Amino acid sequence: MIAANAGTSGATVSAGHDRRDAERRPYGGQRRPPKNPGSMGDALASSMDVLCQDRRMANVWSGVTIDCLDPERVAGFWSALLGREPGSSQEGWVYLGERGDPQPRLVFQPVPELQAGKVRIHLDISVDDIDEAMTEVVKLGGRSTGERHDYEEGVVVVMADPEGHEFCLVEYYG
């Protein structure tokens, strides 16, 4: 399973407006004027206003955790493919990168069982040449799933790492 990790600022989230909020803000206490009443955009904006009333939460995407039987092997594959060196980690785990790096850290955690079923989240890896990238993945111990999608803006090929975690190689045209 691949999961995104995020940090929080510890800010308290309030679900209601009080009279002072309405007096401090234009538009009857709303953070922004309505665009198209009843639109999906308004519903989202309204939900965000409720969630982030007085403070913006400082959530930051810090990493992706990949469950695997052999963290060293799978991390070695990803390290070679992405050119990211292992960082310090707890025993049995492997981290590629450090917290605070410009790219999210990849974390490989040991689990006792193989993946069952399709993972509903995956990594997209942008490449300059789809054929060269596919060859590199295979040389590193990964494999092609045989799935390819050609679009006007580019091509997407679904690959798998040594333990079968699927990811996409993406070559954008132009």
C-alpha positions in Angstrom: 0.0 0.0 0.0 1.2 3.5 -0.7 0.2 6.2 1.6 0.9 10.0 1.8 2.1 11.4 5.1 1.4 15.0 6.1 2.2 17.2 9.1 -0.1 19.7 10.8 0.5 22.9 12.6 -1.7 22.0 15.5 -4.2 24.8 14.6 -7.7 24.4 16.0 -10.4 24.2 13.3 -13.7 25.9 14.1 -16.9 24.9 12.4 -19.0 28.0 12.9 -19.1 31.7 12.3 -19.9 34.2 15.1 -21.1 37.8 14.7 -17.6 39.2 15.1 -16.4 37.2 12.1 -19.2 38.6 10.0 -18.3 42.1 11.1 -14.6 41.7 10.2 -15.2 40.2 6.8 -17.0 41.6 3.7 -19.7 39.6 2.0 -21.6 38.8 5.2 -18.8 36.9 6.8 -17.8 35.0 3.7 -14.1 34.9 2.8 -14.8 35.6 -0.9 -17.8 36.7 -3.0 -19.9 33.9 -4.4 -19.1 33.2 -8.1 -22.0 31.1 -9.4 -24.5 30.4 -6.7 -25.0 26.7 -6.3 -21.9 25.8 -8.3 -19.5 23.0 -7.3 -16.8 25.7 -6.9 -19.0 27.5 -4.4 -19.6 24.3 -2.5 -15.9 23.6 -2.3 -15.1 27.2 -1.4 -17.7 27.1 1.3 -16.4 23.9 2.7 -12.8 25.3 2.8 -14.1 28.4 4.6 -15.6 26.2 7.3 -12.5 24.1 7.7 -10.0 26.9 7.7 -12.0 29.7 9.4 -9.4 31.6 11.3 -6.1 30.0 10.4 -4.7 28.2 7.4 -3.6 24.7 8.3 0.1 24.1 7.5 -0.2 20.7 6.0 2.7 19.6 3.9 3.1 16.5 1.8 6.2 15.0 3.3 6.4 11.5 1.9 5.0 8.3 0.4 5.2 5.1 2.3 5.5 1.8 0.3 4.8 -1.5 2.1 7.2 -4.3 0.9 8.5 -7.7 1.9 12.1 -6.7 1.2 12.6 -2.9 1.8 16.3 -3.0 0.9 15.6 -4.5 -2.6 12.6 -2.3 -3.4 14.3 0.8 -2.1 17.4 0.0 -4.2 15.3 -0.2 -7.3 13.7 3.2 -6.6 17.0 4.8 -5.6 18.6 3.8 -8.9 15.5 4.8 -11.0 15.1 8.2 -9.3 18.7 9.0 -8.4 17.9 9.4 -4.7 20.2 8.3 -2.0 19.0 6.5 1.1 18.9 8.6 4.3 18.9 7.7 7.9 16.0 5.4 8.9 14.8 3.1 11.6 15.9 -0.5 11.6 14.3 -2.6 8.9 13.0 0.4 7.0 14.7 2.4 4.2 14.1 6.1 3.6 15.1 7.8 0.3 15.7 11.4 1.1 15.1 13.3 4.3 12.2 15.2 5.7 12.4 18.8 4.4 13.9 17.8 1.0 12.4 19.5 -2.0 10.8 16.2 -3.1 8.7 14.1 -0.8 10.7 11.4 1.0 10.0 7.8 -0.1 9.7 5.4 2.8 9.9 1.6 2.4 8.4 -0.2 5.3 8.5 -3.9 6.0 5.3 -5.9 6.0 4.8 -9.7 6.3 2.5 -10.3 3.4 2.4 -9.6 -0.4 0.2 -6.9 -1.8 -3.3 -8.2 -2.5 -5.3 -6.5 -5.2 -4.8 -3.2 -7.0 -3.3 -0.3 -5.1 -5.5 2.8 -5.6 -2.6 5.3 -5.6 0.6 5.2 -7.6 3.6 7.3 -8.6 3.9 9.0 -12.0 7.5 9.3 -13.1 8.2 11.9 -15.9 10.8 10.7 -18.4 12.4 12.1 -21.6 12.2 8.9 -23.6 9.6 6.3 -22.8 11.4 3.4 -24.5 14.7 4.1 -22.7 12.9 4.5 -19.4 11.1 1.1 -19.9 14.4 -0.5 -20.6 16.0 1.0 -17.5 13.1 -0.2 -15.3 13.5 -3.8 -16.6 17.3 -3.7 -16.1 16.7 -2.6 -12.5 14.5 -5.6 -11.8 11.1 -4.1 -12.6 8.7 -5.1 -15.4 6.2 -3.8 -17.8 2.5 -4.6 -17.2 1.8 -4.3 -20.9 -0.6 -1.4 -20.3 0.1 1.7 -22.5 -2.0 4.8 -23.0 -1.3 7.2 -25.9 -2.8 10.7 -25.5 -2.4 14.0 -27.5 -0.1 15.4 -24.7 2.0 12.3 -24.3 2.3 8.6 -23.5 1.8 6.7 -20.3 3.1 3.2 -19.7 2.3 1.2 -16.5 5.3 -0.5 -15.0 5.9 -2.5 -11.8 8.8 -2.5 -9.3 10.4 -5.8 -8.2 7.5 -6.5 -5.8 4.8 -5.6 -8.2 4.0 -2.0 -7.0 2.6 -0.4 -10.1 3.7 3.1 -11.3 3.5 5.1 -14.5 6.3 6.3 -16.8 5.0 9.4 -18.5 6.6 11.1 -21.5 5.0 14.5 -22.3 5.3 15.7 -25.9 6.5 19.3 -26.5 
